[in-house]
Amino acid sequence: MNKPKELQLLTEIAKLLEKYGPDSCEALAILLSNEEMTQTIIVTLLQNIVLKAKSVSHNNVEQKPQVSKNAKTFRSSLVAIQERDSDRGTLLLQLFDGLQNKQFLPTSREMKTFAEDNSLVPITAKSRKSAINQFVKAFLTMPIHEIKSILKLLEEKTSIENSSLEAWSSIILNKTADIK
Amino acid sequence: MLCQEKLNMAKTISLINMKGGVGKSTLTVNLAWHFAGYTNWSKKILVVDLDPQFNASQYLLGATKYANIIKDGKLTIWNIFEQHTRTPTGKTKFEPKEAIIPVVIMRNGGKIDLIPSCLELALSLQNPYEKEDLLRRTLTKLENEYDMILIDCAPTESLLTTAAYLSSEFILVPVKPEYLSTIGLPLLVSSMLDFHDKYEEHHLELSGIVFNAVTYYSPEEERAKEEVKELAKQNEWYVFSNEINYSRSYPKGAREGQPIFRTSYARTEMAEQFKDFAQEFAKRIGL
């Protein structure tokens, strides 16, 4: 460990240990041990650098397709997780796709309040796409049973019939099986 | 003998009026959100839905979650009142914590839990014998878990009203300033007097009367308010100086399971107005 830049990076990581706790760091180390995952992260980081450079040059026209590509890259990293850890990857993809197609939390505000209400990482991103990535990232190292319970909650919360008179009528008239 | 065992930790407040449709459930849920959600409060709140119409449960849970609770056979307020009822298979052991449904846990440490209600609660009223103290006994076991317990009452005099009085330190009376709504107030007076006659050792304080769904529109509304204030003066009751205006954001919030301060369309002044009332209420009950 004589290389100064690597030592500097290690010092920075050590500082983050306190912030995120040893469990999160250990989970990240496991994720990074996968070569494909590491490659995906490097690609994502590089793309972010390109995006930032473009925003400095105020080239807004070309940013939109780049963001969309970024979302696809994020999804492909979830697919990579699925190949390695089928259960976790499937749940994360279900969550990501549900948010993307607005099945879950169709507005950014709903996403923000849901994160607040369930003690998840606060959503600070302004755009929905960035917010989705930020939201899903919070689940990467979460125990599977917790991801499942959050997904169940999302399904309950965002069920189309959730606040309809028809849904309540079914309950009151003892036809609960009809409720999703 | 029923004696007062004050809940040491939680402030227990019943929201009651002998008239329906005055906004009891909406006020209960919005107060719960206010004290749990705002960082300067961050309180642990238990909402007890004591109305067989289960509006507070509908507001806080939504249809799907509520249906799952019923389908999974989870406990409701009904089980509290029927915990000693023998069935052909004997008596089932009742654990108060099993009747609690977590609704929301805030990052700030605040939370809202609910004891949901169900239509079958109305059946408990058919056989009220020795059931009136069961709610108080149950809530006493939970006293250390919460800062505030809000009981959303049914708008009729029954076993449930007595159970709410026995469980509470305070009552809060929302009144809609209109003729028929205000008549609920003398009915409440009568109910409280009957209760005090029977349970004179129990200290029950009226925290105040709050005008709800105020429109500032018709002279009729002003007249109703004046009459209520006069009655309050005669009985030395407190009338909150902060009133709650009518806002379409309240029913919209109920549909979305959100309090008024979380609805994107609520005018800031409406949310602020509720905040002012909540502050005054907190001061009244010594929170």
Contacts between the chains, C-beta under 8 A, distances in Angstrom:
chain1	res1	chain2	res2	distance
A	107	B	264	8.0
A	109	B	264	5.7
A	113	B	258	7.3
A	113	B	262	5.9
A	116	B	106	6.7
A	116	B	107	5.9
A	117	B	104	4.4
A	117	B	105	7.1
A	117	B	106	6.8
A	118	B	104	7.6
A	118	B	105	6.7
A	119	B	105	5.5
A	119	B	106	7.3
A	119	B	107	5.1
A	122	B	107	7.1
A	155	B	64	7.5
A	156	B	62	6.7
A	156	B	64	4.3
A	156	B	65	4.5
A	156	B	68	6.7
A	157	B	62	6.6
A	157	B	64	7.7
A	157	B	65	7.6
A	157	B	257	7.5
A	159	B	62	7.7
A	159	B	63	7.5
A	159	B	64	4.4
A	161	B	63	6.3
A	161	B	64	7.0
A	162	B	62	4.5
A	162	B	63	5.2
A	162	B	64	5.2
A	162	B	257	8.0
A	163	B	62	6.2
A	163	B	63	6.7
A	163	B	255	4.6
A	163	B	256	6.8
A	163	B	257	7.3
A	164	B	63	7.1
A	167	B	63	3.6
A	167	B	64	7.2
A	167	B	67	7.6
A	168	B	58	6.7
A	168	B	63	5.5
A	170	B	63	7.8
A	170	B	67	7.5
A	171	B	63	6.3
A	171	B	66	6.3
A	171	B	67	5.3
A	171	B	70	6.9
A	172	B	119	6.7
A	176	B	67	4.6
A	176	B	70	5.9
A	176	B	71	5.2
A	177	B	71	8.0
A	179	B	63	6.1
A	179	B	64	5.9
A	179	B	67	4.1
A	180	B	64	6.2
